[in-house]
């Protein structure tokens, strides 16, 4: 197995944190006075590397600092542009601008190298979606003045000491991240020659807006004294995973990589990129390190996922602005891929378990050892104990079974108590050689909202592992509609059974098997529907009383589910947020001779509550003096018109009450005919004045 061991360090505060002393606030009430303000700004430390990302802002010939002021409710107050004055010996950039004093709360947004829209919108409207692209960097910060922008009570030409303090050493936040790679000092068989980052975005927002709390992100920890920067995990706990601009597209994709790819930066240099929420699929952002192994004179390529381990589970880092993702290579035992394109298409060296292409495989090997699990995803709707099976060979070719080397990583989390109730070898039957593991589900964990938890099955020595992902929630509601309710008055009447399911189902539940049954056992899939709705095998079922029965099984795959149309919203029926699946059915009892006879259709699935609807079979009713609206009595001639779908097939008509055949069928109560046309007319005579016929 090719191995490369590494670590990723998250380095925030690419600028230096500074002292930020807040003096006691004064409460001068002078309002609305224009005053010249001196603003001191700390830009992140930079090394001039490119014409965009990485430039030192103060080496640019003209650097305006745009300032927009809002009140405490986020409504526009005024805007101005500060002029660069000089740079202090302590590297503070100093600007001058004119602001209006107020004792009311004020919020100031500052932005450099990007220009907010020139209209009096709210803070959200002006800065949430403001973006730059094409490797253009930008810098932003929001400063709050809870007691307003105040004047000095002893000198009305100057700002108060507290206001001046808030306008000093303001730490500007850059809108991009960087990735770097290095090797540990103990590594002598590995030389890094460059790196690139694959699947980056072509644009980035200027300000970090957190949609989960509907506010801009405070990157610095609150309070006076030393201003400390928040960690990645503190921001994650606040719900921030990046502010992605509308219309952003992927750049530096795997398809674009070439042997002499210009996107690689030289060894020791950072790679800059806009922030991005990792989607958790094959388009995740990852790194390719170009390096030489041992005494090689040719470069090979190593794919590295940006991941961390939490509770035994590998998770992807989101790419957040102002962080340096530093990869340190600590061990290598093989060459990488021959080309960057092969590396991009292959498995990450550091993330065999979490690689998107492999995460759903139930067995995995490093060429010698092999680990099997019985499944990798499961949806639960009860709090009964959960079982799965595993089998591990430390040497698969030799048949060396080593189940005792496997550990089960399960935490006290959303679903499980963290207790492995049993881990038992299976000694006979089809699962012989496997171990069965039983996990304890928390009492009271089941509810209307979905809960998720993963466990990790890991083999010592080889490091092979499989993540098993669980979703727990109570049974959900589906809706069934029979259409049309009133069947055509023919023997083989067509009818559709619509099954409406929620549009937010988890992929772990698929494929779903729905069982379609009727009280009359008279419904079957018809042959003129599409294959997805027509292929419905007959399966044996067991009812709630343990009695055997049968039903038709309709299977729904994830791919089909993803393309299903939205279900129509019906009063008292299907609400918004559902998808519609169709079963194309027919019944062999479209006509009946009773006055109340429905075909009730019931659909069941283990993840949903049962749902039902019905078809109505058309009765031939004669009551009072009328037959289907026409006057009749004893001895009245009646024409029975029957439409058939299978001409030349024998047809039997039984007249059980109040009618007798006429014409060629005179006196007959059981009539046999072989229709030669789709419509057959049979002459009848009423034998009683009124009543059911």
MARDREN-477058 format. One record per residue (C-alpha): residue number from 1; x, y, z. Coordinates in steps of 0.5 Angstrom, whole numbers. Layout:
N
    k      u      v      w
  NUM      X      Y      Z
...
This chain:
693
    k      u      v      w
    1      0      0      0
    2      3      7     -2
    3      3     11      4
    4      4     18      6
    5      3     21     13
    6      2     28     14
    7     -1     33     19
    8     -5     39     17
    9     -4     45     22
   10    -10     51     22
   11     -6     58     22
   12    -11     64     23
   13     -9     71     24
   14     -4     72     18
   15     -4     79     21
   16     -1     80     28
   17     -6     80     34
   18     -5     87     37
   19     -7     91     44
   20    -14     94     44
   21    -15     98     50
   22    -22    101     51
   23    -22    107     55
   24    -28    108     59
   25    -34    111     55
   26    -36    119     56
   27    -43    121     54
   28    -42    127     50
   29    -49    129     47
   30    -46    133     41
   31    -50    130     35
   32    -49    131     27
   33    -42    134     27
   34    -38    133     21
   35    -31    131     24
   36    -24    129     21
   37    -23    122     23
   38    -16    119     23
   39    -16    111     22
   40    -11    106     24
   41    -11     99     20
   42     -7     93     20
   43     -7     89     14
   44     -5     82     14
   45      2     81     13
   46      4     79      6
   47     10     77      1
   48      9     80     -6
   49      8     74    -10
   50      3     76    -15
   51      0     82    -18
   52     -6     80    -14
   53     -7     75     -9
   54     -1     76     -4
   55      0     83     -6
   56      2     88      0
   57     -4     93      0
   58      1     98      1
   59      5     97     -5
   60     -1     99     -9
   61      0    106    -12
   62     -7    108    -10
   63    -11    104     -5
   64    -18    107     -3
   65    -21    105      4
   66    -29    105      3
   67    -33    106      9
   68    -40    106     10
   69    -44    107     16
   70    -50    104     19
   71    -55    105     25
   72    -56    100     30
   73    -62     97     26
   74    -57     96     20
   75    -60    102     16
   76    -56    106     12
   77    -53    113     15
   78    -47    115     10
   79    -41    113      6
   80    -34    116      5
   81    -28    114      2
   82    -21    115      7
   83    -15    117      4
   84     -8    114      5
   85     -4    118      9
   86      2    114     12
   87      5    108     15
   88      7    108     22
   89     14    105     24
   90      9     99     27
   91      6     98     20
   92      0    101     22
   93     -3    104     16
   94     -6    111     17
   95    -12    114     13
   96    -16    120     14
   97    -24    121     13
   98    -30    125     15
   99    -35    122     19
  100    -42    125     23
  101    -42    124     30
  102    -48    121     34
  103    -50    118     41
  104    -54    113     37
  105    -51    106     36
  106    -47    106     29
  107    -44    100     25
  108    -38    101     20
  109    -36     97     15
  110    -29     98     12
  111    -27     95      5
  112    -21     96      1
  113    -19     93     -6
  114    -27     92     -8
  115    -32     98     -8
  116    -39     97     -5
  117    -45     99     -9
  118    -47    106     -9
  119    -54    107     -6
  120    -57    107      1
  121    -58    100      2
  122    -57     96      9
  123    -51     93     11
  124    -53     86      8
  125    -55     89      2
  126    -49     92      0
  127    -44     87      3
  128    -47     80      3
  129    -46     79     -4
  130    -40     84     -6
  131    -35     79     -9
  132    -29     80    -13
  133    -26     75    -18
  134    -20     73    -22
  135    -15     72    -17
  136    -17     79    -14
  137    -16     80     -7
  138    -20     84     -2
  139    -20     86      5
  140    -26     88     10
  141    -28     89     17
  142    -34     91     21
  143    -33     96     27
  144    -39     97     32
  145    -40    103     36
  146    -45    101     41
  147    -45    108     44
  148    -44    112     38
  149    -39    116     34
  150    -38    121     40
  151    -34    127     41
  152    -29    129     47
  153    -33    132     52
  154    -27    137     53
  155    -25    138     46
  156    -31    138     41
  157    -26    138     35
  158    -24    131     37
  159    -27    125     38
  160    -28    122     45
  161    -22    117     47
  162    -27    111     47
  163    -28    112     40
  164    -21    114     38
  165    -19    107     41
  166    -24    103     36
  167    -21    107     30
  168    -14    104     32
  169    -11     98     30
  170    -17     95     26
  171    -15     88     24
  172    -17     88     16
  173    -20     81     14
  174    -17     78      8
  175    -22     74      3
  176    -18     68      1
  177    -14     63      4
  178     -8     59      3
  179     -5     52      3
  180      3     51      4
  181      6     44      4
  182     13     42      8
  183     16     36     10
  184     18     34     17
  185     26     35     19
  186     26     27     20
  187     24     26     12
  188     30     25      8
  189     27     21      2
  190     22     26      0
  191     23     33     -4
  192     17     37     -5
  193     18     41    -12
  194     11     44    -12
  195      4     44    -10
  196     -3     46    -13
  197    -10     46    -11
  198    -16     43    -15
  199    -23     45    -15
  200    -22     52    -13
  201    -27     58    -14
  202    -27     63    -19
  203    -29     68    -15
  204    -30     70     -7
  205    -34     75     -3
  206    -31     80      1
  207    -35     80      7
  208    -36     73     11
  209    -43     73     12
  210    -46     67     16
  211    -53     65     14
  212    -54     61     20
  213    -55     67     24
  214    -56     72     19
  215    -50     77     21
  216    -43     78     19
  217    -38     74     22
  218    -34     76     28
  219    -27     73     27
  220    -24     76     33
  221    -26     74     40
  222    -29     80     43
  223    -27     84     49
  224    -21     89     51
  225    -14     87     52
  226    -10     83     47
  227    -15     81     41
  228    -15     74     40
  229    -17     71     33
  230    -22     65     33
  231    -20     58     31
  232    -23     54     26
  233    -27     50     30
  234    -30     56     34
  235    -32     59     27
  236    -35     52     25
  237    -39     52     32
  238    -42     58     30
  239    -45     55     24
  240    -40     59     19
  241    -38     55     13
  242    -36     60      8
  243    -40     65      4
  244    -40     63     -3
  245    -42     68     -8
  246    -48     67    -13
  247    -45     64    -20
  248    -39     62    -17
  249    -36     56    -22
  250    -30     51    -21
  251    -23     53    -23
  252    -17     49    -24
  253    -21     42    -24
  254    -18     35    -26
  255    -20     36    -33
  256    -15     42    -34
  257     -9     39    -31
  258     -3     38    -35
  259      4     35    -35
  260      7     42    -35
  261      1     45    -31
  262      2     53    -29
  263     -3     52    -23
  264      3     49    -19
  265      7     54    -15
  266     14     53    -13
  267     16     49     -7
  268     16     53     -1
  269     11     58     -4
  270      3     58     -2
  271     -2     57     -6
  272     -8     62     -5
  273    -15     61     -6
  274    -22     64     -5
  275    -26     60      1
  276    -31     55     -1
  277    -36     50      3
  278    -34     43      2
  279    -40     40     -2
  280    -38     33      1
  281    -38     30     -6
  282    -33     28    -12
  283    -32     36    -13
  284    -29     37     -6
  285    -23     42     -6
  286    -16     38     -5
  287     -9     39     -6
  288     -4     35    -11
  289      4     35     -8
  290      9     35    -14
  291     15     31    -11
  292     21     26    -12
  293     21     20     -8
  294     28     17     -6
  295     33     18    -11
  296     28     19    -17
  297     30     25    -22
  298     23     25    -24
  299     17     28    -21
  300     11     24    -18
  301      4     27    -16
  302      1     26     -9
  303     -7     27     -8
  304     -8     30     -1
  305    -15     31      2
  306    -16     37      7
  307    -18     33     13
  308    -18     32     20
  309    -20     26     25
  310    -26     27     30
  311    -28     22     34
  312    -25     17     29
  313    -28     20     23
  314    -25     23     18
  315    -28     30     16
  316    -26     35     11
  317    -24     42     12
  318    -28     48      9
  319    -24     53      6
  320    -25     59     10
  321    -22     66      9
  322    -16     68     13
  323    -13     61     14
  324     -7     58     12
  325     -8     50     11
  326     -1     48     13
  327      1     40     10
  328      7     37     14
  329      9     31     11
  330     12     26     16
  331     13     19     12
  332     13     17      5
  333     14     10      3
  334     12     10     -5
  335     12     14    -11
  336      6     18    -13
  337      2     18    -19
  338      6     19    -26
  339      2     25    -27
  340     -3     30    -24
  341     -9     28    -28
  342     -8     21    -25
  343     -7     23    -18
  344    -13     28    -19
  345    -17     22    -21
  346    -14     17    -16
  347    -15     16     -9
  348    -12     21     -4
  349     -6     18      0
  350     -8     21      6
  351    -15     19      6
  352    -17     12      4
  353    -23     11      8
  354    -26     18      7
  355    -25     18     -1
  356    -31     20     -4
  357    -30     14     -9
  358    -29      9     -4
  359    -34     11      2
  360    -40      7     -1
  361    -35      0     -2
  362    -37     -5      3
  363    -30     -8      2
  364    -23     -5      2
  365    -16     -7      1
  366     -9     -4      1
  367     -6    -10     -4
  368     -5    -15      2
  369    -10    -14      8
  370    -18    -13      6
  371    -23    -11     11
  372    -31    -13      9
  373    -37    -10     13
  374    -44    -12     11
  375    -46     -4      9
  376    -44      3     10
  377    -51      7     10
  378    -57      5     14
  379    -63      9     16
  380    -67      7     22
  381    -74      8     25
  382    -74      5     31
  383    -69      5     38
  384    -68     -3     37
  385    -61     -5     38
  386    -57     -4     31
  387    -53    -10     28
  388    -48    -10     23
  389    -42    -15     21
  390    -35    -15     19
  391    -29    -19     17
  392    -22    -18     16
  393    -16    -21     13
  394     -9    -19     15
  395     -7    -23      9
  396    -13    -24      4
  397     -9    -28     -1
  398     -7    -33      5
  399    -14    -33      8
  400    -11    -30     15
  401    -17    -28     18
  402    -16    -23     24
  403    -22    -21     26
  404    -19    -19     33
  405    -15    -14     30
  406    -21    -10     29
  407    -24     -4     33
  408    -31     -1     33
  409    -30      7     34
  410    -37      9     37
  411    -38     15     41
  412    -44     17     46
  413    -47     22     40
  414    -54     23     37
  415    -56     16     36
  416    -52     11     40
  417    -50     11     47
  418    -43      9     45
  419    -43      2     48
  420    -42     -4     44
  421    -47     -9     47
  422    -43    -15     43
  423    -38    -17     38
  424    -39    -24     37
  425    -36    -29     32
  426    -41    -33     27
  427    -39    -40     27
  428    -44    -43     22
  429    -48    -41     16
  430    -47    -36     10
  431    -44    -31     15
  432    -39    -36     18
  433    -32    -32     19
  434    -36    -26     20
  435    -37    -22     27
  436    -43    -19     29
  437    -43    -13     32
  438    -49    -10     37
  439    -50     -3     38
  440    -54      1     44
  441    -59      6     41
  442    -61     11     46
  443    -68     11     49
  444    -71     17     47
  445    -67     19     41
  446    -73     17     36
  447    -76     24     33
  448    -79     28     27
  449    -72     31     26
  450    -67     26     23
  451    -61     25     27
  452    -54     23     24
  453    -48     19     27
  454    -42     15     24
  455    -38     10     27
  456    -31      7     24
  457    -29      0     24
  458    -22      0     24
  459    -16     -6     23
  460    -10     -5     27
  461     -4     -5     23
  462     -6     -4     16
  463    -10      2     18
  464    -16      0     13
  465    -23      3     16
  466    -30      3     14
  467    -34      9     16
  468    -42      6     17
  469    -47     12     17
  470    -53     12     20
  471    -59     16     20
  472    -65     16     25
  473    -72     19     25
  474    -79     16     26
  475    -83     14     20
  476    -85     19     15
  477    -92     21     12
  478    -93     19      5
  479    -99     20      1
  480   -103     15     -4
  481   -108     18    -10
  482   -112     13    -14
  483   -113     16    -21
  484   -118     16    -24
  485   -123     15    -17
  486   -128     12    -22
  487   -126      7    -27
  488   -128      6    -34
  489   -134      1    -34
  490   -129     -4    -38
  491   -127    -11    -35
  492   -119     -9    -35
  493   -120     -1    -33
  494   -113      3    -33
  495   -112      7    -26
  496   -105     10    -24
  497   -103      9    -17
  498    -99     16    -15
  499    -94     15     -9
  500    -92     22     -6
  501    -86     22     -2
  502    -82     28      2
  503    -77     31     -3
  504    -71     31      3
  505    -70     24      4
  506    -63     22      5
  507    -59     18      0
  508    -57     12      5
  509    -65     10      5
  510    -64      8     -2
  511    -66      4     -6
  512    -73      4     -3
  513    -78     -2     -4
  514    -86      0     -4
  515    -91     -6     -3
  516    -98     -4     -7
  517   -103     -9     -5
  518   -111     -9     -5
  519   -117    -11     -1
  520   -119    -15     -8
  521   -113    -17    -10
  522   -115    -15    -17
  523   -110    -10    -19
  524   -104    -11    -23
  525    -98     -7    -27
  526   -100     -6    -34
  527    -96     -7    -40
  528    -96      0    -43
  529    -93      4    -38
  530    -85      6    -37
  531    -81      1    -35
  532    -79      4    -28
  533    -87      3    -26
  534    -88     -3    -30
  535    -83     -8    -27
  536    -86     -9    -21
  537    -85    -17    -19
  538    -90    -20    -14
  539    -87    -22     -8
  540    -90    -25     -1
  541    -92    -21      5
  542    -94    -22     12
  543   -100    -18     15
  544   -100    -15     22
  545   -103    -22     24
  546    -98    -26     21
  547   -102    -29     15
  548    -99    -30      9
  549   -101    -25      3
  550    -98    -22     -3
  551    -97    -15     -6
  552    -93    -12    -12
  553    -86     -9    -11
  554    -85     -2    -13
  555    -77      0    -13
  556    -75      7    -13
  557    -67      8    -14
  558    -64     14    -12
  559    -63     16    -19
  560    -70     16    -20
  561    -72     19    -14
  562    -67     25    -16
  563    -71     26    -22
  564    -78     25    -20
  565    -83     31    -21
  566    -86     35    -15
  567    -92     33    -13
  568    -98     37    -14
  569   -101     40     -7
  570   -108     38     -6
  571   -112     41      0
  572   -113     36      6
  573   -108     31      2
  574   -101     32     -1
  575    -97     38      2
  576    -92     42     -1
  577    -85     39     -1
  578    -86     32     -4
  579    -84     28    -10
  580    -89     24    -14
  581    -88     17    -16
  582    -93     13    -21
  583    -95      6    -21
  584    -98      5    -28
  585   -104     -1    -26
  586   -110     -4    -29
  587   -116     -8    -25
  588   -119    -14    -28
  589   -126    -12    -25
  590   -128     -5    -27
  591   -135     -7    -27
  592   -139     -9    -21
  593   -147    -11    -20
  594   -147     -9    -13
  595   -148     -2    -11
  596   -142     -1     -6
  597   -136     -4     -8
  598   -129      0     -8
  599   -122     -3    -10
  600   -118      0     -4
  601   -110      0     -5
  602   -105      0      1
  603    -98      2      0
  604    -93      0      5
  605    -85      1      6
  606    -81      0     13
  607    -79      8     13
  608    -86     11     12
  609    -93     10     15
  610    -98      6     11
  611   -102     10      6
  612   -108      8      2
  613   -114     11     -3
  614   -119      7     -7
  615   -122      6    -14
  616   -129      6    -15
  617   -132      0    -20
  618   -138      3    -24
  619   -144     -1    -22
  620   -150     -3    -26
  621   -156      0    -22
  622   -163      0    -24
  623   -168      3    -18
  624   -175      7    -19
  625   -177      7    -26
  626   -170      9    -29
  627   -164      5    -32
  628   -158     10    -32
  629   -163     16    -32
  630   -168     12    -37
  631   -176     10    -35
  632   -177      3    -35
  633   -181     -2    -32
  634   -183    -10    -32
  635   -182    -12    -39
  636   -178     -6    -41
  637   -173     -7    -47
  638   -166     -5    -44
  639   -159     -5    -48
  640   -153     -7    -44
  641   -147     -4    -48
  642   -140     -7    -46
  643   -133     -5    -48
  644   -128    -10    -48
  645   -120     -9    -49
  646   -119    -16    -52
  647   -124    -18    -58
  648   -125    -25    -59
  649   -124    -27    -52
  650   -130    -31    -49
  651   -134    -26    -44
  652   -139    -29    -39
  653   -145    -24    -37
  654   -149    -27    -31
  655   -156    -23    -30
  656   -157    -25    -22
  657   -163    -21    -21
  658   -169    -17    -25
  659   -166    -18    -32
  660   -167    -23    -37
  661   -164    -24    -44
  662   -168    -22    -50
  663   -167    -23    -58
  664   -162    -28    -59
  665   -161    -29    -52
  666   -168    -29    -50
  667   -170    -33    -43
  668   -162    -33    -41
  669   -159    -31    -35
  670   -152    -33    -36
  671   -150    -31    -43
  672   -143    -33    -47
  673   -141    -29    -52
  674   -134    -28    -56
  675   -134    -21    -58
  676   -131    -19    -65
  677   -131    -12    -64
  678   -129     -7    -58
  679   -136     -5    -57
  680   -142    -11    -56
  681   -149     -9    -55
  682   -153    -15    -51
  683   -161    -14    -51
  684   -164    -15    -44
  685   -171    -15    -41
  686   -173    -13    -34
  687   -177    -18    -30
  688   -179    -14    -25
  689   -182     -7    -24
  690   -177     -4    -20
  691   -171     -5    -15
  692   -164     -7    -17
  693   -162    -10    -23
